[in-house]
Amino acid sequence: MRRRTFLTATAASTLAGAIPLQTASAVTTELTLRLPRPTGPWPVGTTTHSLTDPSRTDPWNGAATRELALTVFYPATVVRGYQRAPQLAPPAAEIFKGLDAGLLHPELPTSGVNWAATQTHAYVDAPALPGRRPTLLYSPGGADPRTIGTSIAEDLASHGYVVITVDHPGEASEVVFPDGRLRVIEITPDVQTDPVQSKVMMNTRFADLHFVLDHLSALDAPIDLRRVGVYGHSAGGATAAVSLQHPRVRAALNLEGYLDSLDGELYPIARKPLLLAGTDGFRDARFDRTWSAVMSQGGPVRRVQLSNANHWIWTDYAAFAAQLQAAGLMTAAQRAKLVGSRSCAADAVRKLVRSFFQTFWA
């Protein structure tokens, strides 16, 4: 199967025929998951953008240019009269239901959840609060869409930040562009074990973030180019750390991402403020080796660890897992494997991220 993964093909066939059409009564019984409310004083606005890099071909679909999809969250003045944005657009929710749930994330239920019903706390095109704001970019984990990092982004925006969540098309499970186009994952499974393919993936991610950083002024958002940081989860955490090489980036937060390639080569990381945040449930020798190597190089690098936690606590699953367990759609063991057993997990993560960046831009 050229340019299509086994998972993508499986999801496509599932969506085409294996999932029965829902009746009206069935839909009403499905669980609607809720994102936690932002904790800051400002309401949140949101908009979407795309950026096209004509200097790069797309390594996953062979396109002559590399096109990225972004969501911007920002503090707003008023939101009354504006529509709340869904976390997942309906076409993306259909893919998510057949691909992310049960396949990419076996702990998630394959039925019983209306993934299209979850609303964000951000309002589409609400007027922005006047003034330039400290700006943070977010890179999601491997195969995860930017939408699964919504709760942290909204919370930061409610505290006065502009937050730009960036998808890596072809690698993300599903990407929705502002014009409604949908692109589904195209990478092959060996990207996790093949050093060559893995390097292509990571170098593409690094270039994606570098391009967005170069073109921040092209976005219609109240961005302060002198106050820019990056955070990311898993592969996105490594992407955030490497982005410290960009002259605009002042600080980065790596949420449990390895800092070396599969062949053991340490990624180049500039000596700027960097927080390495991990969990006790996902810690291994590779983290200890590579994180210690970066810390030994000197510079303002710190390491913290959340207890009773696991790898996807850094995403919206931190809030969803407890709701799924309470509804009988996830076992305690599945929850522990996904996010850990920590109570108030989403609050702990949002506070950690917010506290780190407030060190620089209170």
N, C-alpha and C positions, 0 to 999 in steps of 0.2 A: 504494500500500500504506500504509494509515493506521497510524501508530505502529509500523511495522516497517521496519527498514532492509533494503536489498538484501542486505547480508551476512547478516542474520538469516534472511531468507527462503531464501537459498542454503544456509545451514547446516541449516535445518530440512528442506529437501528432500533434502539429502545424507544427513542422519541417518535420514530416513524410508525412503530407498530405494537410494541410491547406494553406501552402505557395506555390503558383504556381511557376513553373520553370521560371526564368527570361530569356527573350529573349535578344539578343545582343543589340537591340535598347533600351530596358528598362534599362539595366545596365548602358548605357552611360548617361542616364538622372538622375541617382542617385547622390546624393550629396556626395562628398568626404570631410570629416572633416579634419582640419589641426591642429596639435599641435603647440603651440607657439615655436619660436626658443629659444634655450638656450641663456642666456645673458653673459656667462662667456667667457674667452679668449681661452679655450681649446676645441678642438673637442672631441666628446664622443664616446667611444667604449662600447660594450655590449656583454655579454655572459650569458648562462643559466646553472644552476646546479640543481642537486637534492641531498638531504641528507636523509638518512634513519636512524631512531632511533629504534634499535632493542629492547630497554627496554620498549617500550610502544606499546600497541595494539591501533588500530585506532577505536575511539568510534563511527564512523559514518558508516563504512562498515565492521567492525569486523576483518580487516586484522591483522595478527600477529605482524606487525611492522607499524610504522608511517612514511610515506614518505612525504617529503616536496619538493616543487618546488620553485626555486629562480631565479631572474634575477639580474645580477650585471651590474651596469653602472659605468664607470670610465673615467678619463681624458686620452685621447689618444695622441700619437705623430703625426701620420698621418692616414687619413682615405681614401685617394684616392686608388681606386682599391678594396675597401671593400664594401659589400652590406649593404644598410640601412635595419634595422630591421622593420618589420611591428608592429604596436601596437597590433593587434590581428591576430594570425595565422588563416588561413581560417576555420578550424573546430571550433575554438573558436568563430569566427565571426558569424557562423551560429547559434550557441547556444545563443550568445549575442543578435542577432536579434530577436529571439523568446522568450527569457527569461528576460534579463535585460531591453530591450526596450519594454515598454508597460505593463509588469507584475511587475517585481521588481521595476522599475522606470516608473510609468504611464505617467510621463511628456515627456518621450522620444517617438519619432515617431516610429510606427511599420512598416513603409515603407518609401521609399524615400531616404534612406541613405545606402551607400555601406560601411558597417562597416569593411570589410576586406581591404579597400583601404587606410586607414590612415597609413601613414608612420611615424615612429619616426625620431629623429635626431641623432640616435645612430647607429654605424656601427659594424656589427657582427665580433667579434674576432679581431678588430683593435688592433695594439700594444699599450700597456699601457705606459703612461708617466713614466719614471724612478722614483724610490723613493717610500717610504711608505706614504700612504695618510690617513687623517682622514676619518673615516668610519661611515656611518649612515645606520641603518636598518629601513625599512618601513613596517608597518602592516596595511592592508586596512580595510575598514569598513565591518560590517557584510554583508555577501552575495556578497560583491564586490570582483572582482579579482584583483590581484596585478597590472595588466596592466592599470587599471584606475588611477593609480598614476604615470604615466610615465612623465608628464611634469615637476613636481617638481623634480623627480629623475634626469632627464636629465640636468636640470638647475644646480642642485647642483654639478653634475659630471663635468659640464663645468667650474665650479669654483674650481675644484681641489679635490673634495670628491670622495670616493668610496661609492656608494649607493647600498644597497642590498634590493630589494623588495621581500617580502615573502608572498606566498599564504598559506592559511589554508584549505587544501583539504577536501572536504566533506561539508564544510560550504560555500566556494566561489562558485559563480554561475558556473564558468567553470575554470578549471585548466589544462594548457598544460605543460607536463613534457618535458625535453630536448629530449627524444627519440620519441616525437610525441604523446604519449598517452594522451588522454583527459578524465578528470574526471569531472562529472557534480554534482551540489549541491545535497546533500542527507539529510540535516537536515530537521526536520519537522516544520511546522509553529508555534507549541506551544513553540518553543525555545524563542519566544519573550515574552511569558506570564507565562511560567512554570519556577519557580525558580530552580528546580532541573535540567532541561534540559539546562537552561541558564547558570547555574554554570558549567555544563560539557563543554559547548562551551567555556566559558571564561577560565576555567582551562586548556583546550586543547590549546588555543591560548597562554596562559602564558608559558606553557611547550614548545610549538613550538619555541617561541622566545628564551627561555633559551637554548634550544638545539642548535639553530643556533649560538648563542653567544659563546657557549662552543666549537664550531667546526669551527670558522672563519678561523683558520689556515689551514683547509683542503681545502679551496677554492683557486683556482688559480687566485688571485687578489692581487694588491699592498696595502694590508690592514695594517694599523698601529694599533696594538692591544692596544696601550696606549691611543688612541684617538678614542673612540667609543661612539656614541649617538644613540638614537632611536626616531623616530616620527611615528605617526599613526593617522588615521581618525576614529572617532566614536568608535566602539568596538576596533579598532586598536589604538585609542588614549588612551583608558584605558590600553591596552596591553603595550603601550610604557611607560606609567607612572609606571606600576607595574614592568617593566623591570629594573627600577632604583635599584632594589634589587640585580641585578647581579653585581658582583665586576668589570666587565669590562666597565659598562655603566657609563659615566661621566655626561650626561645630557639627558633630554627627553622633547619632545614637544607633548602635547595632543591636537589634533585638534578635539575638540568638542566631547569628549567621556565621558560618565557617569563614575564616580569613585566609584560606589557601585553596589552590586548585586541587583537582583530584591527584595530580602527580606530585603534590606536596610543596609546590612553589608558593611562598607567601606573597599575598597581594601587596602592591605598593600603597602605603598609607602615610600621608603627610603628618607631621608632628603638630597637630592641632587638637583642641578638646574633643575627646572621644569617650563615650560611655559604652561599655560592653555589658549588656544585660542578658542573663540567662535564667534557666530554671533547674531545679534539682532533678526533675523528671526526664530531662533531655541531655543532661551533661555527659560528656564522654571524653576520651583521651585526646581526640582531635581538637576539641574546644580548648582543653587545658594547654595543649602544646602550642597551638597557633595564637591563642589569646595571650599566653605568657610571653611568646616571642614578640608580639607587638608591644606589650607593656615594657619589656626589657629594653626596647629601643629608646626609651625616655619620652618625655613630653607629657602633656596633661591627659593621661589615659587612666580610667577607673573601671573596675569590674564590680557588678552587683549580681545577686541571685535571688529569685523568688522561690520560696519554699512551697511545698504541696502544689506544684504547678508543672505544666507540661507545654510542649512546643507551641501549640496554637492559642495559648492564653493571650498572646500579643495581638490577636485579631478579634473580630466581632463574635467569634465562637466563645469567647470568654463570657459574654452575656447570654448567648443562646443556649449553651450547654445546660445550665441550671433549669431553664424553661423547658427544654426538651426532656430532661430527667423528670421534672415535676409532672409532665404530661404523659409519662410512661413511654416515651418515644426513644429514650436513651437510658442505658443501664449505668449504674455507678461506675462499673469497670470501663465502659466506653467513655464516659465523661473524664475519668482519670487519665485515660490514654490520650484523649484529645487536648484537654486543657488543665488536667489536674483536679484535685478536690478542694482547692482553696475557695473559701467563701468570699463574696464581694470581689471576685477576680477582676472584673472590668474596672471597678473603681481603683484597685491597686495599680493596674497597668496605666490607666490614664493619669493618675497622680505621679507615677514615676516619670513618664514622658514629659509631662508638664513641668515638673520640678526641675528636670535637667535643663530644659531650654530657658526657664525663668532665671536661671543662674546668669545668663548672658543678656536677656532682654526682659527685665522685670517690668 
